[in-house]
Amino acid sequence: MAVEALYEAREASFRRQAGAEQRRSLALSRARLAAFVGGAVALVAALNSGDPLRTTLFIAAASLAAAFAGLVAVHNRIEDRLQREEVLASINRRQAARVRRVWTDFPPAGGPVSDAHPYAQDLDVAGRASLINLCLAAGTPQGVRTLEAWLLAPAEPAAILDRQQAVAELAPLLDFRQELLARATLARRGAAADAATLERFFAWSEGRPWLISRPWLAWLTRLLGAIATGLALAHAAGLTSEPLWLLPVIPNVVLWFVLARRIERTFDHAFARNAAPGQEAVMFEVVCRREFTSPLLRALRARTLGADTAMRRLQRLMELADIRLTTLVHFPLNALTLWDFHVLFAVERWQATAGSRVRDWFDAIGELEALSGFAGLRHDNPAWAMPELADLGADALLDARALGHPLIDERVRVANDVRVGPPGTFLFVTGSNMSGKSTLLRAIGVNVVLAQAGAPVCAAAMRLPRLAVQTSMRVQDSLEEGVSYFMAALKRLKMILAEARGDAAPRAPWKMQTDAPRVLYLLDEILQGTNTAERQIAVRTILVQLLTSGAIGAVTSHDLSLADADDLRRAAVPVHFTEHFHEGPDGMSMQFDYTLRPGVATSRNALKLMKMVGIDAAPADS
């Protein structure tokens, strides 16, 4: 596919650039070593030489030291470019795997989802082969969390339209989207940038500064540090014959030791993420220097303005605080100047001026990353449609043309035209084993979830009202809770009926916040754990209640007579899948075309499947 080839070409290009930067880095490492050794040799020689050679050697040592410092700065920039090229190469490799739907290349995404969620388990929202992994273009915990939240709860229509506009603008901006992801990834590399650490950082940022709220202590540390430093300089200049500077050093050391734990705790909260602030500054800069036209993107950019400057300032403060990691320098510096207090005061000034905005900066980046993931879907699948939102009327229905399952590779995916609704009807899907019934239900549900998150859908066109998706597909029994499969299925169906009737309580976080949408139920072979006669009665009763509630939906079943009752026959819209058997030299083979056809199924395959796997399907003798 053209998109896959694009990502492979980009990966190869970034690998070549990374190789070139690696060679430059190696050459500079050797030059740094030569400058360091040369400077050290020149310094030692100068200390053991007489004039005028000593002066020349000192100049040479100083020049080599300056050259070493310059080489270190250049080397750091090359290393930054090298890491960037490597990350971008990895991003494109993973994106090519995503296009091929090679889910084994991805770790499970998203957190644990409650069994009580109306659709997350059945529609693979989280996990390895999941909607989150399909859309994921986030390098920050906020990005992952935002994407997960959007996929777990439908947005309001106005928010959906705003996201659609933003996605349309971001889709062609491949370089921008990948640069944002690369910088967010680099900010987490080698840094404790997990969600818990970030939350502690946010809590500290929003908290009350400690030293600033004690101005007497701030002025005392300044005074003591100034006295000790002034007396030390006077003694070094020969202005005093006695080391009077030792007198203020004693209270300095006492004060430092008394409050050292408090200072260290503040530094831990502010700098626990190691080198993250500098990389985060670049991440914010990527957004701030970009101009957008869609209202949502402009609003997100406005929320991040100033973040790059503030995070660079925090990075410099972290570097000053890191002197504490070098004991031979840290102790005398604190004894003389109370260095940690001055750095703490600067850190708390940063906290007072920028701290209240930090969480919103990162939340804005998280929303932008979620939109970038949806934009990647649109870029990689130009044939996918942006769904049209319809009014929630009496004739509300879901209408999709060439609907497919987005988690299936395009090369094997089969698309079908699907219509669910209007109220008072249900799509009755029949067919033999493995023919595609469950996949059709999931395709419907997954695309509705994408549509109501603001993403493109795997369809040539799609129109839908606001829907509350409710599924019953992968019902699990529970030995721990003593719940059988049949009882678990009944509990699930009770939840769906309560939602359809509008008497579900309490309101869960995944429900829409305003007037209730129409329920879309997707029921796959429900109530299998009982005898056929009782199962038919139970399923028909449930379907009648769903129909009278105004919900729309689709039901799969092997039981072709399920809709024969008068009250269901008029409501059922029967469609089916079929299969083809072929006798060959290696025995019988079975093929599916996964094409949806009108009417009920006309074939069964259970006995033939038994024969194919080598089980005798002949009736047993009495």
LINWOBEL-V805369 format. One record per pair of residues at least 24 apart in sequence whose ideal C-beta (glycine too) atoms are under 8 Angstrom apart, sorted by the first residue. I is the first residue (numbers start at 0). J is the second residue. Records with the same first field share a line. If there is no record, write none. Layout:
I->J / J
This chain:
0->98 / 409 / 410
2->98 / 378 / 379 / 380
3->95 / 98 / 99
6->91 / 92 / 94 / 95 / 98
7->91 / 95
9->87 / 91
10->88 / 91 / 92 / 95
13->84 / 85 / 87 / 88 / 91
14->84 / 88
16->84
17->81 / 84 / 85 / 88
20->77 / 80 / 81 / 84
21->81
23->77
24->74 / 77 / 78 / 81
27->70 / 73 / 74 / 77
28->74
30->70
31->67 / 70 / 71 / 74
34->63 / 64 / 66 / 67 / 70
35->63 / 67
37->63
38->63 / 64 / 66 / 67
82->185 / 188
83->181 / 182 / 185
86->181 / 184 / 185 / 188
87->177 / 178 / 181
90->177 / 180 / 181 / 184
91->177
94->375 / 379
97->132 / 133 / 379
98->379
99->408
100->128 / 406 / 407 / 408
102->127 / 128 / 132 / 406
103->127
105->132
108->132 / 135 / 143
109->143 / 147
110->147
112->151
114->475
115->494 / 507
116->151 / 509
117->467 / 468 / 469 / 470 / 494 / 495 / 498 / 509
118->444 / 448 / 468 / 469 / 470 / 521
119->151
120->473
121->441 / 444 / 470 / 471 / 472 / 473 / 521 / 523
122->441 / 444 / 445 / 448 / 468 / 470
123->406 / 441 / 445
124->150 / 151 / 448
128->406
129->406
130->405 / 406 / 445 / 448 / 449
133->376 / 405 / 406
134->369 / 372 / 373 / 375 / 376 / 454
135->372
136->176 / 180 / 368 / 371 / 372 / 374 / 375
137->180 / 183 / 365 / 368 / 369 / 371 / 372
138->179 / 180 / 181 / 182 / 183 / 184 / 185 / 186 / 187 / 282 / 368
139->183 / 186 / 187 / 192 / 361 / 364 / 365 / 368
140->192 / 193 / 194 / 197 / 365
141->197 / 361 / 362 / 364 / 365 / 368
142->183 / 364 / 365 / 367 / 368 / 369 / 372
143->365
144->194 / 365
145->362 / 365 / 366 / 368 / 369
146->368 / 369 / 372
149->369 / 452 / 453
150->448 / 449 / 452
151->509
152->508 / 509 / 510 / 511
153->448 / 451 / 452 / 465 / 466 / 467 / 468 / 509 / 511 / 516
154->451 / 452 / 453
155->511 / 512 / 513
156->388 / 465
158->453
159->388 / 450 / 451 / 452 / 453
160->388
161->293 / 294 / 295 / 453
162->295 / 370 / 373 / 452 / 453 / 454
163->385 / 453
164->293 / 294 / 295
165->293 / 295 / 296 / 370 / 374 / 453
166->370 / 373 / 374 / 377 / 385 / 453 / 454 / 455
167->293 / 374 / 377 / 385
168->291 / 292 / 293 / 296 / 374
169->296 / 370 / 371 / 373 / 374
170->374 / 375 / 377 / 378
171->378
172->374
173->378
175->285 / 289
176->371 / 374 / 375
178->285
179->282 / 285 / 286 / 367 / 368 / 371
180->368 / 371
182->278 / 281 / 282 / 285
183->282 / 364 / 368
185->278 / 281 / 282
186->275 / 278 / 279 / 281 / 282
187->275
188->278
189->273 / 274
190->272 / 273 / 274 / 275 / 278
191->271 / 272 / 273 / 275
192->272 / 275
196->271 / 272
197->272 / 361
199->268 / 271
200->268 / 269 / 271 / 272 / 357
201->357 / 358 / 361
202->268
203->265 / 268 / 269 / 350 / 354
204->350 / 353 / 354 / 355 / 357 / 358
205->354 / 355 / 357 / 358
206->350 / 354
208->347 / 348 / 350 / 351
209->261 / 265 / 347
210->340 / 343 / 344 / 347
211->344 / 347 / 348 / 351
216->340
217->340 / 344
219->254
220->254 / 337 / 340 / 341 / 344
221->341
223->247 / 250 / 251 / 254 / 337
224->251 / 335 / 336 / 337 / 338 / 340 / 341
227->251 / 334 / 335 / 336
228->335 / 336
231->335
244->335
248->334 / 335
251->333 / 334 / 335 / 337
252->333 / 334
254->337
255->333 / 334 / 337 / 339 / 340
258->340
259->339
262->339 / 340 / 343
263->323
265->343 / 346 / 347
266->320 / 323 / 343 / 346
269->313 / 316 / 317 / 320 / 346 / 350
270->317 / 320 / 321
274->314 / 317
276->310 / 311 / 313 / 314 / 317
277->310 / 311 / 314
279->306 / 310
280->306 / 307 / 308 / 309 / 310 / 311 / 314
281->307
282->364
283->307 / 310 / 360 / 364
286->363 / 364 / 367
295->370
296->367 / 370
299->363 / 366 / 367
302->359 / 360 / 362 / 363
303->360 / 363 / 364
305->353 / 356
306->356 / 360
309->349 / 352 / 353 / 356 / 357
312->349 / 353
313->346 / 349 / 353
316->342 / 345 / 346 / 349
319->345
320->346
370->453
373->452 / 453 / 454 / 455
376->405 / 449 / 454 / 455
377->454 / 455
380->409 / 455 / 457
382->459
383->455 / 456 / 457 / 458
384->455 / 456 / 458 / 459 / 460 / 461
385->455 / 456
386->446 / 449 / 450 / 455 / 456 / 458 / 461 / 462 / 463
387->460 / 461 / 462 / 463
388->450 / 462 / 463 / 464 / 465
389->462 / 463 / 464
390->464
391->464 / 465 / 516 / 517
392->464
393->421 / 422
394->420 / 421 / 422
395->420 / 421 / 422 / 464 / 517 / 551
396->420 / 421 / 464 / 551
397->443 / 447 / 461 / 462 / 463 / 464 / 466 / 519 / 551
398->461 / 462 / 463
399->443 / 446 / 456 / 458 / 460 / 461 / 462 / 463
400->458 / 459 / 460 / 461
401->458 / 459 / 460
402->442 / 443 / 446 / 456 / 457 / 458 / 461
403->442 / 457 / 458
404->438 / 441 / 442 / 445 / 457
405->442 / 445 / 446 / 449 / 456 / 457
406->445
407->438
412->457
413->592 / 593 / 594
414->457 / 458 / 459
415->439 / 593 / 594 / 595
416->595
417->442 / 443 / 595
418->572
419->443 / 519 / 551 / 552 / 553
420->551
421->551
422->517 / 546 / 549 / 550 / 551
423->546 / 549 / 570
424->546 / 551 / 570 / 571 / 572
425->542 / 545 / 546 / 551 / 552 / 553 / 554 / 570 / 571 / 572
426->552 / 553 / 554 / 572 / 574
427->553 / 554 / 556 / 561 / 562 / 571 / 572 / 573 / 574 / 599
428->553 / 554 / 555 / 556 / 574 / 575 / 576
429->555 / 556 / 557 / 559 / 573 / 574 / 575 / 576 / 599 / 600
430->555 / 575 / 576 / 577 / 600
431->557 / 576 / 577 / 578 / 600 / 602 / 603 / 604 / 605
432->557 / 604 / 605 / 608
433->578 / 591 / 604
434->576 / 577 / 578 / 591 / 593 / 600 / 604
435->576 / 591 / 593 / 595
436->523 / 555 / 576
437->472 / 523 / 524 / 555
438->593
439->553 / 555 / 576 / 595
440->470 / 472 / 521 / 522 / 523 / 553 / 555
441->472 / 521
443->519 / 521 / 553
444->468 / 470 / 519 / 521
447->519
464->516 / 517
465->511 / 516 / 517
466->516 / 517 / 518 / 519 / 551
467->498 / 510 / 511 / 515 / 516 / 517 / 518 / 519
468->519 / 521
469->494 / 495 / 498 / 499 / 518 / 519 / 520 / 521 / 552
470->520 / 521 / 522 / 523
471->495 / 520 / 521 / 522 / 523 / 525
472->521 / 522 / 523
483->528
484->527 / 528
485->526 / 527 / 528 / 529
488->525 / 526 / 527 / 528
489->526
492->522 / 525 / 526 / 541
495->520 / 522 / 545
496->541 / 544 / 545 / 548
499->544 / 545 / 548 / 549 / 550
500->544 / 548
501->548
517->549 / 550 / 551
518->545 / 548 / 549 / 550 / 551 / 552
519->550 / 551 / 552
520->545 / 550 / 551 / 552 / 553 / 554
521->552 / 553
522->552 / 553 / 554 / 555
523->554 / 555
524->555 / 556 / 557
525->554
531->558
534->558
535->560 / 561
539->564 / 566 / 567
542->567 / 570
543->567
546->570
557->603
559->599 / 600
573->597 / 598 / 599
574->598
575->599 / 600 / 601
576->600
577->601 / 602
578->602 / 604
580->604 / 607
586->611
587->611
